[in-house]
Amino acid sequence: MEHELKLWVQSWYAIHDGSKTWEARVDDRGFEVGDVLVLHPYEPDLMVYVEEMHDLVVKVTHKQTFGMADGFVGLSFQLLTKCSCKEAV
């Protein structure tokens, strides 16, 4: 399944350069291993999407609920593409 999500700009940079490979999220979408996440860069202070930055596309490789707060999930992922073209997945 594919999910389109906001991603704060500081996290965008860390995923883009490979230093961030996981994300904690509210599990309001039923995330599963194998899901594709299309991450849209978002500037929370201005409450706008940053269209000059490309979307990142990642694939969920591990899901963790143990040790997480109720309703949250830890997702490990692999970066698939740095382009904004969703067809590249």
N, C-alpha and C positions, 0 to 999 in steps of 0.2 A: 504494500500500500504506500502511496505517496502522501506526505504531509507538507504543507507550506506553512512556515513559521517565521515569526520575527526573530531577528538575532541582533543583539546590541552590538554596536560598532566595535567596541574593545574586544569582544569575543570573536568577531569576524576576523580581525587581524591575527589573533592567536590560532584560529583554525586554519586560516590561509597560509600562515608560515609553518604549520605542522606542530606547534607546541601545545595545542589543545586538541585532545582526541576524545573527550567525553563531555556530557552536558547533563545537568540535573533539570528535570522538567516536571510540571504538574502533569500527571498521567490522565489527561482529559480526552485523549484520543485513542487509547488502547494501543500504545506503541508496542511493536514486536520486532524481534530480530529479523533482519531482511528488509525492513521498511526503508524507504528512501525519504530523506528530509531535504526539502528545498528551503534554504535559509536566506531570508531577505534581510539585508543590512538595515538597521533601524537606529535612529538617534533618539533615545528616550527623552533627553532634555528638551528637544525641539518638537518631539512627537511626530516625526516624519521619517519616511523611508529615504535612504540615501541612494538615489538612482544612479549616481556616478560610479558606485561600487557594484561589482557583479554579484549575483546570487552565488552561494556555495551549495553544492549538492553532495550529500554524504549518505552512506548506507549504514544502518544500525547493525553492529556486529555483536553486541552483548547488551542485555537488559538486566538491571539489578533493582530489586525492590527491598531486599533484606537490608536493614539498617537505615532505610530512607524514612523520612517523615510520612505520615499517612497521606495518601493521594499523590505522592511524588515517586519518580522513577529516575534511576541513573542510566544513561544511554552512552555506551562506547560506540564510536563510529569510525569509518574509513572515508577519507575525502575522495570523492569520485571525480569531480570536475570543479574548476574554478570559473567556468564560463557561465554566462547568464542563460545559455540555451538549454532548456529543459529536455529537449530531444536528445541531448548528448548522453543521457543516463542509459 
